[in-house]
Amino acid sequence: QSSCWESPPAVAMTSYQPLNLSQVTDFANVKKVGVIGAGVSGLQVARALRGHGYEVTVFDRAPKVGGLWQKNYDSYGVQVFKQLYEFLDFPFETVPWGQLPTGPEVQAYIEAYANHFKLLPLIRLNTSVDALRERPGKKGWIFQLGEAGEEEFDFAIVATGMYSQVPNMPEWTQKPGEFEGEIIHSSKYYASDFAKGKRVLVIGSAKSALDITISTSKVAAEPPTMLYRSPHWCTPLYIAGLIPFHYVFLSRFGQALVSWYKGPFPIDTPCIHTVLSYLMFPIVWIAFRIVELIFRIQRGHWGIYTPERDVVADFYGYGHLLDTSFISRWRKGELKGQVGEVRRLVKGGAETMTGEVIPADLIICATGFKKSYDYLPTRAKESLKIEPDGLYLYRHIVPANIRDLHIAFCGSECATGSNIATYGLHAEWISSVLDGTVALPSEEEMREQCDRTKAWKRSWMPDTSSRASLVLLYQTHYHDTLLRDMSISPSRKGCLSELFCPYMPADYNGIIRGT
């Protein structure tokens, strides 16, 4: 039994009847698996596949493992406490409990994981996967590796992550006009020296925009301006300055509150939750208004910084955590926030839709990334049915026609409150599907579940390009479903801690097979 405050020991797998599984999937031909990406998802899936006896090769175009953690914008780091960003069975011991790891600390931790589990021999660095081509006459893929030639695999796994593809740049950046300054994406803001002595305009309002605005405020010629189309709720790390956010939002009790407010997750949810969502809604509605009031007081969500949506819906489109630095610097006049949108670039700055010109020598676009599936052949892209709000997959991992396509997505189409733990469960789940331990439903059943999830998400979540991937506050329910599929009991704590303490990566110690 584990407590709220201590990492639990490894927990042995116990028998549990899988839910809604109708037939064993036959992947008997799969012996050799190719993985794209050597970040936190790619490393875990490589380890899991090796533990299940598969020959696995991981490709990454970078010179070392780590994915986006190798190099990113100045002051980048994890926005959750370190105990929420750990591999399932490899403690993050170099960072104290309750601290937010920096980017370099995370990179060192990832490299230590790869070395500890002897994964480097499975990885081919400095090797880009330019495209996948279907094998003629049999299932599987030909990986086109640029100058390295090509190699055949029986199954492909995409583990490129959620935030490491094509930078999303606004259209107006392509028409600089008389603007003589510099325009960069946030991922290229490597050091504060970029902004030293300059007038800075930051576009966006999510975590990277906030971090970069704070960073530039220390060296810019004048207080930088963060320009955003609409404000969004900033979740405090400590709610009311006392309660760690994950005790409210990532415990079973907190998940129940969200379910009673927005409705239960549409897949594998007991009927009692649907009934309670109707009965408890008025009470929970009031509770979330109180939460919003607390956030307003803590984060200054007044006036132009008042979000348009309720706190839960907004979190599913633009959610991020925030310490006190941004608000305190704003109140001191060290940086500025402004609602607006750039119409065009002009000499000396950017003109907004209202005609105001914001002076700038450096414009940093913290506008996220765009997903690209151009590495897939046309037939595969058409059968995946990629939509404007993302790729809807069974369990957020595999397409309904996996028996035909022989492809899975580990961590690249799913966002939770503890991504690194989720990707570890993905890794073991995929490996268990391939060896027949997890039996998939029919293609029709999987499509029907994807359609139900799509309809539910579109009924209340903001319309964003990543909506299909969002699990977030329903994380514990989602993890429970994956564990049940693998015949593992999802109840891994004891007594009151099962209800009121958040599930963290260490609670899933022992899930991935092998060493």
GIFENDA-V198200 format. One record per run of one state. SS is the DSSP state (helix for helix, strand for strand, loop for the rest). FROM is the first residue (numbers start at 1). TO is the last residue. Records with the same first field share a line. If there is no record, write none. Layout:
SS=FROM-TO / FROM-TO
//
This chain:
loop=1-31 / 37-39 / 52-54 / 60-66 / 70-76 / 78-81 / 85-86 / 88-89 / 91-101 / 117-119 / 125-130 / 135-140 / 145-145 / 149-149 / 154-154 / 159-165 / 168-170 / 175-181 / 189-191 / 196-199 / 204-206 / 218-223 / 229-233 / 237-237 / 240-242 / 250-251 / 263-270 / 300-302 / 306-310 / 319-319 / 323-324 / 332-334 / 340-341 / 347-348 / 353-356 / 360-361 / 366-368 / 371-377 / 385-386 / 388-389 / 391-393 / 395-397 / 399-401 / 406-406 / 410-414 / 417-418 / 435-442 / 459-466 / 473-474 / 486-494 / 501-504 / 509-515
strand=32-36 / 55-59 / 77-77 / 87-87 / 90-90 / 102-102 / 123-124 / 131-134 / 141-144 / 150-153 / 155-158 / 166-167 / 182-185 / 200-203 / 224-228 / 234-236 / 238-239 / 243-244 / 320-322 / 335-339 / 342-346 / 349-352 / 357-359 / 362-365 / 369-370 / 387-387 / 390-390 / 394-394 / 398-398 / 407-409 / 415-416 / 470-472
helix=40-51 / 67-69 / 82-84 / 103-116 / 120-122 / 146-148 / 171-174 / 186-188 / 192-195 / 207-217 / 245-249 / 252-262 / 271-299 / 303-305 / 311-318 / 325-331 / 378-384 / 402-405 / 419-434 / 443-458 / 467-469 / 475-485 / 495-500 / 505-508
//
